[in-house]
């Protein structure tokens, strides 16, 4: 196994782990936030608009975590900063 293939394998594995954990955490958080908001609306229906607005802002912030993890995974796969350094050190592509 060459250095480039080792970097590629580690990058792909790390990208997969980043996406999997980056999707799992926000999914659990969004479920918990929605559940808590529905319980709060059921207990205080008059405050439904305020709770809904706060819920939507919270869901957007939680979702941004998943998008951030997706972007990091794409950078690892398509624009890995170690790729050029390893290629230059091994003399491939020059």
C-alpha positions as CSV (number, residue, x, y, z in Angstrom):
1,X,0.0,0.0,0.0
2,X,1.5,3.3,-1.1
3,X,1.4,6.5,0.9
4,X,-1.1,8.0,-1.4
5,X,-3.5,5.1,-1.1
6,X,-3.1,5.1,2.7
7,X,-4.0,8.9,2.8
8,X,-7.0,8.2,0.5
9,X,-8.2,5.3,2.6
10,X,-7.9,7.3,5.9
11,X,-9.6,10.3,4.3
12,X,-12.5,8.2,3.1
13,X,-12.9,6.5,6.4
14,X,-12.7,9.8,8.3
15,X,-15.2,11.4,6.0
16,X,-17.6,8.5,6.6
17,X,-17.2,8.7,10.3
18,X,-17.7,12.5,10.2
19,X,-20.9,12.2,8.2
20,X,-22.2,9.4,10.4
21,X,-21.6,11.1,13.7
22,X,-22.4,14.5,12.3
23,X,-25.9,13.2,11.2
24,X,-26.6,11.2,14.4
25,X,-26.1,14.0,16.9
26,X,-28.3,16.6,15.2
27,X,-31.0,14.0,14.4
28,X,-31.2,13.1,18.1
29,X,-31.1,16.8,19.1
30,X,-33.8,17.7,16.6
31,X,-36.0,14.9,17.9
32,X,-35.5,16.0,21.5
33,X,-36.2,19.7,20.7
34,X,-39.4,18.9,18.8
35,X,-40.6,16.6,21.5
36,X,-39.9,19.2,24.2
37,X,-41.6,21.9,22.2
38,X,-44.7,19.8,21.6
39,X,-44.9,19.1,25.3
40,X,-44.5,22.8,26.1
41,X,-47.2,23.8,23.5
42,X,-49.5,21.1,25.0
43,X,-49.1,22.6,28.5
44,X,-49.3,26.2,27.4
45,X,-51.3,26.6,24.1
46,X,-51.3,30.4,24.4
47,X,-47.5,30.5,24.0
48,X,-47.5,28.3,20.9
49,X,-46.3,31.0,18.5
50,X,-43.4,32.0,20.7
51,X,-42.4,28.3,21.3
52,X,-42.7,27.5,17.6
53,X,-40.5,30.5,16.6
54,X,-37.9,29.5,19.2
55,X,-38.1,25.9,18.0
56,X,-37.5,26.8,14.3
57,X,-34.5,28.9,15.2
58,X,-33.1,26.0,17.3
59,X,-33.7,23.5,14.6
60,X,-31.8,25.7,12.1
61,X,-28.9,26.0,14.5
62,X,-28.9,22.2,15.1
63,X,-29.1,21.5,11.4
64,X,-26.1,23.8,10.7
65,X,-24.0,21.4,12.8
66,X,-24.9,18.6,10.4
67,X,-24.2,20.7,7.4
68,X,-20.8,21.7,8.9
69,X,-19.9,18.0,9.3
70,X,-21.0,17.3,5.7
71,X,-18.7,20.2,4.5
72,X,-15.8,18.8,6.5
73,X,-16.3,15.4,5.0
74,X,-16.4,16.8,1.5
75,X,-13.2,18.7,2.1
76,X,-11.6,15.5,3.3
77,X,-12.6,13.6,0.2
78,X,-12.2,16.2,-2.6
79,X,-9.8,18.9,-1.2
80,X,-7.6,17.0,1.3
81,X,-4.8,19.3,2.4
82,X,-2.5,16.4,3.0
83,X,-2.9,15.0,-0.5
84,X,-0.6,17.5,-2.3
85,X,2.0,17.2,0.5
86,X,2.1,13.4,0.3
87,X,2.1,13.5,-3.5
88,X,5.0,16.0,-3.6
89,X,7.0,14.0,-1.0
90,X,6.6,10.8,-2.9
91,X,7.3,12.4,-6.3
92,X,3.9,11.5,-7.8
93,X,2.4,14.1,-10.2
94,X,5.6,16.2,-10.6
